[in-house]
Amino acid sequence: MGRHRSIHVTKAPQGGWRVKPAGAQRAVVVKPTQAAAEQAAKRIAQQTGGSEVVTHGRDNRIRSSDTIGKRDPNPPRDREH
């Protein structure tokens, strides 16, 4: 898995949640819960020098996106405080 690629957490057809790098044919890991899969994706992103971890909901729509292990060149501004 190369650096700075996005890693997606999606619902696996056979059950559970899979962690799959963008463009990969197969999932790297399948976990029973979304939280466990998200933790695994963040660990992989950190170990590979940084990536974007994109978490999808049950309907496959993007729920959240986190930059892990690298500095975000355009960080979001906190508009609530």
N, C-alpha and C positions, 0 to 999 in steps of 0.2 A: 504494500500500500504506500503510495507516494505522499509527500508532504503537501499540506494545504488543500487537501481534497475534502469534500463534505462527506459526512458519515450520517446515514439515515437510520432512524429507529421506526420500524413499521410493523403492523400486525402481520404475523405469519399465517399463511393459509391453513397450515396443519395445526395451528394453535400456538400460543405464546407470542413473543415479540422478537423480531430479528434485528440484528445490527449489520448493516450492509453499506460499504463504501460506494460512493457514486460511481457508476460505470462498471461495477463488479458484477459478475454473473451469479455468484452465490453469496449467501450471508456468511459473515465471519463467525457469528455466534448467535444462538437462539436462547432466550431466557423466558422463564414462565410469566414474569410481570414486566410491565412497561418501565417501572422504576428501576428494576434490575438491569434491563437492557440499556436504559439511558446511562446508568452508572458505568456499564461496560464500555459503551461508546465514548464516554468522556475519558475513561482510562486509556483507551486505544488512541484517542486524539492526542492526549498528553504524551504518550510514549512515542508517537510518530512525528513529533515536532510541531503539532498544532493543526487543528482542523475546525470546521464548522460542524457542530452536532445539530442535526435537524430532526425534531421529534414530530411524528405524525400521529393523529388521533385514529380512532377505530374506523372513521369514514375516509381515511387516507389523506385528509386535509392537514396542512402544516399547522401544528399547535404552537411550537416554539422553536427558536433557533439560538444557539449559544456558541460564541467563539471561545475555543479552548486552546490554551497553550501558546497563543501568539497575540501580539498587541493588535487591537482593532484600530485601523487607520482613521475610521470615522465613528468614534463611539457615540452612542445615543446620549442625548441630554436629558437630565432628570427634570421633567416639566411639572412634577407634582409638588416638589418641595422648594 
